Amino acid sequence: MSRQYRVRDALLPDLDATLPSIVATSTAVVLLAALVQIRYGAYQMPFETVWRALFDRAVWTNPEILATIVLGDGLAGRLGVAADLSALSDATAVVWTMRLPRVAVGVFVGANLAVAGAVFQAITRNELASPYILGVSSGAGFAVVLVIVSSLGTYFLPLAAAVGGTAAFLLVYAVAWRGGTTPVRLVLAGVVVGTIFNSLQTGVFYFIDSNGAMRTAVSWLAGSLTGVGWGEFRLVTVPTLLVVPAALVAARQLDVLLLGERRASALGMRVETMRFALSALAILATAAAVAVAGLVGFVGLVVPHAVRTMVGSDYRRLLVGCLFVGPALVVVADVVARLGLGGAQIPVGVVTGLVGGPYFLLLLRRTESFNEF
């Protein structure tokens, strides 16, 4: 084969238009869903009003107002940049303080869950792996429910989710460890640990005295973006900015893990160390999403698999695709959850479950078995 053809074949994957098409389509879907989310609701407004509110000069030409909106009165006051928001129009106030942060949080939740699912699938070399299958979400969920029941405040939710998710995965690792771990043992241990934490979550409900706390816990366990604001956006931003670049940098290591433990070791990789480090990234991403949105199901399972069918198993391409398809799924699902029943809001996790369940039933009919890839 000539050098010209070798160079061409090496570049073809990068020249493939599939990934740019996924990125462009997903971005368009998010923007369209965001416009629908912002326009409709109890306070409806025409698209012209939405446009004027989004680009209101009172917001964009006054850094103090923008900082107060995003940072909140308390933090903005401590930084000395607080401003009075009462001068904003009703439309601008609704868009910037209620509806826009809900879209922004949905974008970050979708990205975190999709990336976490993709990482877990590489670690276990199993397409069925996800934060839920490996018990991370259940552990984080149990910890957050304890915080809700104890009335400790939302300030502790991210820490509780991180601690609970980490504890669950460490327990999974301990159960699966036999002088090392294998993907199959990790998945089986994850199912068992997840079941245990789900049972503990159910048991905690018997100690809830407040109806308000009960409704909050039930809504949170189903996965909901109702009532989220810039405070939740701030909570999820820092973990996302840590996880996403790190996962992209580790794409090559994820590809090597797909080759199997023996080949990865032969290539000089310390498999257990790398697997544990990548797991920590996925746990952080999952904990961030769980802390602000609850247990939004199927995103970490469906999105990596769907993207993989379009771009292949190269993790450079797969992770980029997940970063855009995940937000598109969550934002659209949240629009359906909020507006689909004529004002009766349902948890976004219900919608993602209704999408993810049939998707995998269809996949199951088309394949003889789910094998490790």
C-alpha positions as CSV (number, residue, x, y, z in Angstrom):
1,M,0.0,0.0,0.0
2,S,1.4,3.4,-1.0
3,R,2.2,6.0,1.6
4,Q,-0.5,8.2,0.0
5,Y,-3.2,5.7,0.8
6,R,-1.9,5.0,4.3
7,V,-2.1,8.7,5.1
8,R,-5.6,9.0,3.6
9,D,-6.9,6.0,5.6
10,A,-5.4,7.4,8.8
11,L,-7.2,10.7,8.2
12,L,-10.6,9.4,7.0
13,P,-12.0,8.9,10.6
14,D,-11.3,12.5,11.4
15,L,-12.7,13.7,8.1
16,D,-16.0,11.8,8.6
17,A,-18.9,14.2,8.6
18,T,-20.9,12.1,11.1
19,L,-19.6,13.6,14.3
20,P,-20.0,17.3,13.1
21,S,-23.5,16.5,12.0
22,I,-24.3,15.1,15.4
23,V,-22.8,18.1,17.1
24,A,-24.7,20.6,14.9
25,T,-28.0,18.7,15.1
26,S,-27.8,18.3,18.9
27,T,-27.0,22.0,19.3
28,A,-29.9,23.0,17.2
29,V,-32.2,20.7,19.2
30,V,-31.0,22.2,22.5
31,L,-31.5,25.8,21.2
32,L,-35.0,25.0,19.8
33,A,-36.0,23.2,23.0
34,A,-34.7,26.1,25.1
35,L,-36.8,28.6,23.1
36,V,-39.9,26.4,23.7
37,Q,-39.0,26.0,27.4
38,I,-38.5,29.7,27.8
39,R,-41.6,30.8,25.9
40,Y,-44.3,28.6,27.3
41,G,-45.6,28.1,30.8
42,A,-47.9,29.9,33.3
43,Y,-46.4,33.2,32.0
44,Q,-46.5,32.8,28.2
45,M,-44.8,35.3,25.9
46,P,-44.4,35.5,22.1
47,F,-41.0,34.7,20.6
48,E,-40.3,38.4,20.0
49,T,-40.6,39.1,23.7
50,V,-38.4,36.0,24.5
51,W,-35.8,37.4,22.2
52,R,-35.9,40.9,23.7
53,A,-35.7,39.4,27.2
54,L,-32.7,37.2,26.3
55,F,-30.8,40.1,24.9
56,D,-32.1,42.8,27.2
57,R,-29.6,45.6,27.4
58,A,-30.4,46.1,31.0
59,V,-28.7,42.7,31.6
60,W,-25.9,42.6,29.1
61,T,-24.7,46.2,29.6
62,N,-24.7,46.1,33.4
63,P,-22.2,43.5,34.8
64,E,-23.6,44.0,38.3
65,I,-27.1,42.9,37.3
66,L,-25.8,39.9,35.4
67,A,-23.5,38.9,38.3
68,T,-26.5,39.3,40.7
69,I,-28.7,37.1,38.6
70,V,-26.1,34.3,38.2
71,L,-24.3,34.5,41.6
72,G,-27.4,35.3,43.7
73,D,-27.9,38.2,46.0
74,G,-25.9,36.7,48.9
75,L,-22.7,35.9,46.9
76,A,-22.9,39.0,44.8
77,G,-23.3,41.1,48.0
78,R,-20.2,39.5,49.5
79,L,-18.3,40.2,46.4
80,G,-19.5,43.8,46.3
81,V,-21.3,43.5,42.9
82,A,-24.9,43.2,44.1
83,A,-27.5,45.2,42.1
84,D,-31.3,45.8,42.4
85,L,-33.2,43.5,40.0
86,S,-36.6,45.2,40.5
87,A,-36.0,47.4,37.5
88,L,-36.1,44.4,35.1
89,S,-39.2,43.8,33.1
90,D,-41.4,40.9,34.1
91,A,-40.4,39.0,30.9
92,T,-36.7,39.5,31.6
93,A,-37.1,38.5,35.2
94,V,-39.0,35.3,34.3
95,V,-36.6,34.3,31.5
96,W,-33.3,35.0,33.4
97,T,-34.3,33.9,36.9
98,M,-36.5,30.9,36.3
99,R,-36.5,29.4,32.8
100,L,-33.0,30.0,31.5
101,P,-31.2,28.4,34.5
102,R,-33.4,25.4,34.1
103,V,-32.2,24.9,30.6
104,A,-28.6,25.5,31.6
105,V,-28.8,22.9,34.4
106,G,-30.4,20.4,32.1
107,V,-27.5,20.8,29.6
108,F,-24.9,20.1,32.3
109,V,-26.9,17.2,33.8
110,G,-27.2,15.6,30.4
111,A,-23.5,16.1,29.6
112,N,-22.4,14.7,33.0
113,L,-24.6,11.6,32.9
114,A,-23.7,10.8,29.3
115,V,-19.9,11.1,29.9
116,A,-20.2,9.1,33.1
117,G,-22.1,6.3,31.3
118,A,-19.5,6.2,28.5
119,V,-16.6,6.0,31.0
120,F,-18.3,3.2,33.0
121,Q,-18.9,1.3,29.8
122,A,-15.2,1.4,28.9
123,I,-14.1,0.4,32.4
124,T,-16.4,-2.6,32.4
125,R,-16.3,-3.3,28.6
126,N,-20.0,-3.7,28.7
127,E,-22.6,-1.7,26.9
128,L,-25.1,-2.2,29.7
129,A,-22.9,-0.5,32.3
130,S,-24.1,2.9,33.6
131,P,-24.0,4.8,36.9
132,Y,-27.2,3.0,37.9
133,I,-25.9,-0.5,37.0
134,L,-22.7,0.0,39.1
135,G,-24.6,1.3,42.1
136,V,-23.1,4.8,42.0
137,S,-26.5,6.6,41.5
138,S,-28.1,4.5,44.2
139,G,-25.4,5.3,46.7
140,A,-25.6,9.0,45.9
141,G,-29.4,8.9,46.0
142,F,-29.4,7.3,49.4
143,A,-27.0,9.9,50.8
144,V,-29.1,12.8,49.4
145,V,-32.3,11.4,50.7
146,L,-30.7,11.3,54.2
147,V,-29.9,15.0,53.8
148,I,-33.4,15.8,52.7
149,V,-34.9,13.8,55.6
150,S,-32.5,15.4,58.1
151,S,-33.4,18.9,56.8
152,L,-29.7,19.9,56.6
153,G,-30.3,22.1,53.6
154,T,-29.4,22.0,49.9
155,Y,-25.9,23.2,50.6
156,F,-24.9,19.7,51.6
157,L,-26.5,17.9,48.7
158,P,-23.4,17.9,46.4
159,L,-21.1,16.7,49.2
160,A,-23.7,14.0,50.2
161,A,-24.0,12.8,46.6
162,A,-20.3,12.6,46.1
163,V,-19.7,10.8,49.4
164,G,-22.6,8.4,48.8
165,G,-21.6,7.6,45.2
166,T,-18.0,7.1,46.2
167,A,-18.9,4.9,49.1
168,A,-21.1,2.8,46.8
169,F,-18.4,2.3,44.2
170,L,-15.7,1.5,46.8
171,L,-18.1,-1.2,48.1
172,V,-18.6,-2.5,44.6
173,Y,-14.8,-2.6,44.2
174,A,-14.3,-4.4,47.5
175,V,-17.0,-7.0,46.6
176,A,-15.5,-7.5,43.1
177,W,-11.9,-7.6,44.2
178,R,-10.1,-11.0,43.9
179,G,-6.5,-10.0,43.6
180,G,-7.8,-7.6,41.0
181,T,-11.2,-6.9,39.3
182,T,-12.8,-8.0,36.1
183,P,-15.6,-6.2,34.2
184,V,-18.1,-9.0,34.8
185,R,-17.5,-9.0,38.6
186,L,-17.8,-5.2,38.7
187,V,-21.2,-5.3,37.0
188,L,-22.5,-8.1,39.2
189,A,-21.2,-6.4,42.3
190,G,-22.7,-3.1,41.1
191,V,-26.2,-4.7,40.7
192,V,-26.1,-6.1,44.2
193,V,-24.8,-2.9,45.8
194,G,-27.3,-0.8,43.9
195,T,-30.2,-3.1,45.1
196,I,-29.0,-2.7,48.7
197,F,-28.9,1.1,48.5
198,N,-32.3,1.2,46.8
199,S,-33.7,-0.8,49.7
200,L,-32.1,1.6,52.2
201,Q,-33.7,4.5,50.3
202,T,-37.1,2.9,50.7
203,G,-36.5,2.2,54.4
204,V,-35.7,5.9,55.0
205,F,-39.1,6.9,53.8
206,Y,-40.7,5.3,56.9
207,F,-38.9,7.9,59.1
208,I,-40.2,11.0,57.2
209,D,-42.7,12.9,59.2
210,S,-43.1,16.0,57.0
211,N,-45.3,15.8,53.9
212,G,-43.1,18.4,52.3
213,A,-40.0,16.4,52.8
214,M,-41.8,13.3,51.5
215,R,-42.8,15.1,48.3
216,T,-39.3,16.5,47.8
217,A,-37.7,13.1,48.3
218,V,-40.1,11.4,45.9
219,S,-39.7,14.0,43.2
220,W,-36.0,13.9,43.6
221,L,-35.8,10.1,43.3
222,A,-37.7,10.3,40.1
223,G,-35.3,12.9,38.7
224,S,-36.7,16.4,38.3
225,L,-35.5,19.9,37.2
226,T,-38.5,21.6,38.7
227,G,-37.5,24.6,40.7
228,V,-33.8,24.6,39.8
229,G,-32.1,27.9,39.5
230,W,-28.7,29.5,39.3
231,G,-27.8,28.1,42.6
232,E,-28.0,24.5,41.2
233,F,-26.1,25.8,38.1
234,R,-23.3,26.9,40.2
235,L,-23.2,23.6,42.0
236,V,-22.9,21.6,38.8
237,T,-20.6,23.9,36.9
238,V,-17.3,23.2,38.8
239,P,-17.5,19.4,38.7
240,T,-18.4,19.5,35.0
241,L,-15.5,21.8,34.2
242,L,-13.2,19.3,35.9
243,V,-14.7,16.1,34.5
244,V,-15.2,17.0,30.8
245,P,-11.6,18.0,30.0
246,A,-10.2,15.2,32.1
247,A,-12.3,12.6,30.3
248,L,-11.4,14.0,26.9
249,V,-7.7,13.8,27.8
250,A,-8.2,10.2,29.0
251,A,-9.9,9.1,25.8
252,R,-6.9,7.2,24.6
253,Q,-6.7,5.3,27.9
254,L,-10.4,4.4,27.6
255,D,-9.7,3.0,24.1
256,V,-6.9,0.9,25.5
257,L,-9.1,-0.5,28.3
258,L,-11.5,-1.7,25.6
259,L,-8.7,-4.0,24.3
260,G,-8.9,-6.1,27.5
261,E,-6.7,-6.3,30.6
262,R,-3.9,-8.4,29.1
263,R,-3.4,-6.2,26.1
264,A,-3.7,-3.0,28.1
265,S,-1.0,-4.4,30.6
266,A,1.2,-5.4,27.6
267,L,1.0,-1.8,26.4
268,G,2.3,-0.6,29.7
269,M,-0.9,0.5,31.4
270,R,-1.4,0.0,35.1
271,V,-4.9,-1.3,34.6
272,E,-6.3,-1.2,38.1
273,T,-4.9,2.2,38.8
274,M,-6.2,3.6,35.6
275,R,-9.6,2.0,36.0
276,F,-9.9,3.4,39.5
277,A,-8.9,6.9,38.4
278,L,-11.4,6.9,35.6
279,S,-14.0,5.6,37.9
280,A,-13.4,8.6,40.2
281,L,-14.1,10.9,37.2
282,A,-17.3,9.1,36.4
283,I,-18.4,9.2,40.1
284,L,-17.8,13.0,40.3
285,A,-19.8,13.5,37.1
286,T,-22.7,11.3,38.4
287,A,-22.7,13.0,41.8
288,A,-22.9,16.4,40.2
289,A,-25.9,15.5,38.2
290,V,-27.6,13.6,41.0
291,A,-27.1,16.5,43.4
292,V,-29.0,19.0,41.3
293,A,-31.5,16.9,39.4
294,G,-32.0,13.6,41.3
295,L,-32.0,10.2,39.7
296,V,-32.5,10.9,36.0
297,G,-32.5,7.5,34.5
298,F,-31.3,6.0,31.2
299,V,-29.3,9.0,30.0
300,G,-26.0,7.4,30.9
301,L,-27.1,4.1,29.3
302,V,-28.9,5.3,26.1
303,V,-26.7,8.2,25.0
304,P,-23.3,6.4,24.8
305,H,-24.8,3.4,23.0
306,A,-26.7,5.6,20.5
307,V,-23.6,7.7,19.8
308,R,-21.5,4.6,19.5
309,T,-23.8,3.2,16.8
310,M,-23.2,6.4,14.7
311,V,-19.5,7.2,15.3
312,G,-18.0,3.9,16.4
313,S,-16.0,3.1,19.6
314,D,-13.2,5.7,19.3
315,Y,-13.5,7.5,22.6
316,R,-12.3,10.8,21.2
317,R,-15.3,10.9,19.0
318,L,-17.7,9.1,21.3
319,L,-17.1,11.5,24.3
320,V,-17.6,14.5,22.0
321,G,-20.8,13.1,20.7
322,C,-22.0,12.3,24.3
323,L,-21.3,15.9,25.3
324,F,-23.9,17.1,22.8
325,V,-26.4,14.3,22.6
326,G,-26.8,14.0,26.4
327,P,-27.9,17.6,26.8
328,A,-30.2,17.4,23.9
329,L,-32.0,14.4,25.4
330,V,-32.3,15.9,28.9
331,V,-33.4,19.4,27.7
332,V,-36.1,18.0,25.3
333,A,-37.3,15.5,27.9
334,D,-37.6,18.4,30.4
335,V,-39.7,20.4,27.9
336,V,-42.0,17.3,27.6
337,A,-42.1,16.9,31.3
338,R,-43.0,20.5,32.0
339,L,-45.4,21.2,29.1
340,G,-46.5,17.8,27.7
341,L,-49.5,17.4,30.1
342,G,-50.9,20.9,29.9
343,G,-49.3,22.3,33.0
344,A,-49.1,19.2,35.1
345,Q,-45.4,18.8,35.5
346,I,-43.9,15.4,35.8
347,P,-40.3,14.4,36.7
348,V,-37.9,14.5,33.8
349,G,-36.7,11.0,34.8
350,V,-40.1,9.6,33.9
351,V,-39.7,10.9,30.3
352,T,-36.2,9.7,29.9
353,G,-37.3,6.3,31.2
354,L,-40.1,6.2,28.7
355,V,-37.6,7.0,25.9
356,G,-34.8,4.7,27.2
357,G,-36.9,1.7,28.0
358,P,-38.4,1.2,24.5
359,Y,-35.0,2.0,22.9
360,F,-33.4,-0.9,24.6
361,L,-36.3,-3.2,24.0
362,L,-35.9,-2.5,20.3
363,L,-32.2,-3.1,20.6
364,L,-32.8,-6.4,22.4
365,R,-35.0,-7.6,19.6
366,R,-32.3,-6.8,17.0
367,T,-29.4,-8.5,18.8
368,E,-29.0,-12.0,20.1
369,S,-27.2,-10.9,23.2
370,F,-25.4,-8.1,24.9
371,N,-21.8,-9.2,24.8
372,E,-18.8,-7.3,26.0
373,F,-17.4,-5.2,23.3
